[in-house]
Amino acid sequence: MKTLIVLRHAKSEHPPGVADFDRTLNDRGKRDALRVGEVLLERGLKPDVIVSSSARRARKTAVRAAETCGYDRDIVETEDLYEAGPWDIISVIQQIPEVAATALIVGHNPGFWSITQRLGGSIEQFPTAAWAHISLSVEFWGEVTEMTRGELVELWYPKIEQ
């Protein structure tokens, strides 16, 4: 059994002249990313590995969430999660170290909404700083395919608490 947490990056700035890849978090995004880590810790979902898109807003989200959930290892960054579709995301999941029972991946929509739907089931929305806790009945990350169906245990995002 593997636990996958799919996290969409927190709210970002849209300054003129800044490339999409280089956009950073706005103030709300910074707060929300910290809250993500707090809630993961409250739920007992401290990841064994974090894999993040190398885009700045995703990296910053991963770092802030890691700080507050007690994750103290290196965050794996990959460009493969930037503008990734479901097959790209599955490929990244298949490469997660097998020693990790719980993995957190951080990236972008629409791919992250799509992979959550594909692996965990129907969800109506996947806003910024949302995460989906998906339980996968696989022994190895390499077994995850586009046909894998898991159980969506929880969908959380900051506005749920308001």
N, C-alpha and C positions, 0 to 999 in steps of 0.2 A: 504494500500500500504506500503510495506517495501522496504528498500534499503539495499542491501548486497554488501559489498566490499570484494572481495576475493584477498588477497595479498600473493604472493609467497615471502618467505624470500629473503633478499638481498644476494649478492655474499659472499661466505664464504671461509675461509682458509681450507687447507687440510694437516695439519701437520702430519708427520708420528707418529704413536703410540697414536693418539688421537681418541677416539671413535667417531663415526658419530654423536651421540646425543650431544656431548660436543664441536663440532666444533664452532668457533666463526666467526664473520664477518672479512673480510679483509678490507683494506683501501677503496677500491672502494665500497664495500658493506656498509661501514659506511656512506660514502657520499651519496650513492643512497638511503639509508633508510631515511636520513634526507630530501632528495628531495621528496620522496614519501609523507611525511607529508606536505611539502610546497604545493605540487600540490593538494593534497586533500583539503587543506584549500582554495587555489585559486578557486577550483571548488565548494566550499560550501558543502563539504562532510565530515565535522567534525563528527566522529562517536559518538553515544551515549554509545556504549560499544565496547571494543576490546577484542577478544578472541584469544589467541595465543597458538600454540604448545609450550610445555614446553622445547623443544630442544633449546639449547643455541642460535643458529643463528636466530631462529624464534623470541625468546624472545627479543634479542637485536634489531632486525628489528622493532618489535612492539614498544619498548621503544623509539627508535630514531624517528620513524614516529609520535608517540604520542606527543613527545616534540615539533615538528614543526607544528603540526596541531592544537595545543591548547587543546588537550585532557588532562584532569587533574584528572581523576578517576583511580581506580585500573585497571590493566590489568588482565583479567581472564586467567590463564594458565591451560592447560589440556594436558595430555599425549595422549588423544584420537585423537589429530590432528597429532601426529607423526606417519609417515608411514601409514596414513589413506587413505582408499579407499572412494569412493563416499558415500557408506551407512554410514560409520563412520562420515563423514563430515556432512551429512544430520542430523544425530542424534545430533551432536553438535549444528547445526543451530536450530533445534527444541527446544533446551534448552535455547536459548537466551531469556533474560527477555523481556516480552511483552511490557514494557514501552519504549523499544529501537525502534525507527523508523529507525535508520541507524546503522548497525552493520559492523564492520571490523573483518574479521577472517584472521589469519596469520599462514601459514603453508608451505607445501612442495609439490613438484611434485613427482610422476605423478598425485596424487589425486586432487590437486588443479586445474590443467589443465582440468582434467576429470570433476570435478564438475562445472567448468565454462562452459564447453561444454554442459553439461547436463541441467543446469539451464538457461544459457544465450544464447547459440547458438554456432555455429562453429567459432573457432579461430585457426589460423595456428600455433601460438607459444605462450608460456607463460614463458618467460625468468625470471631470477632472478630479484627481485624487481618490477615485473609486478603486476598491480592490474586491476581487472575487476569490473566495476560498473554495478551491475545487479539490475534492478527494478522488484520487485516481486508483483504480484497482489494477495496478501494474506493479511488478517487482522491480523493474528497471526503467529508467527514464527513456532508454532507447526503444522501449516497446510502444511509446506513445506515437500514434499515427492519426491521420485525419478521420479514421473510423473509431478512435477511442472515445468512449462516453464515460464520464465521471459523474460525480454528484456535486451539485452546487450547494455547499454547506451554508455559505453566507455571502451576501453582497452588501458591502458597506461603503458609504461615502459621507463626507462632512455634513451635508445638509440633512442627513437622517437624524442627526443629533439636535437639530434646531426646532 
